[in-house]
Amino acid sequence: ETGSEDIDILPNGLAFISSGLKYPGIKSLAPDKPGEMFLMDLNEDNPRAVELRISRGFDLASFNPHGISTYID
C-alpha cells in the first residue's frame, strides 16, 4: 500500500522488500504505521508480496527501514 523503499533479489528468485521509510520533508502515506519487510517469490506465476513476521523483542514501533542488502554464504 505504501510502496517499497528498496528491493534485493536473490539468485534463486526470492525478493526481499523493505517498506515504510519515514524521512523528514517527505510525505508519508502511513505516518503512524511502522516499517515492514516483505518476501516475494518471482518464480511464481502470479507473485505477491507476503509480509514477514518480525521477531518478538524487536522495537517494531521505531522500525524505519532504509535500504536492504543480503549476504549469501
Helices and strands as residue ranges (DSSP letters): E 6-9, E 14-19, E 36-41, E 50-51, G 60-62
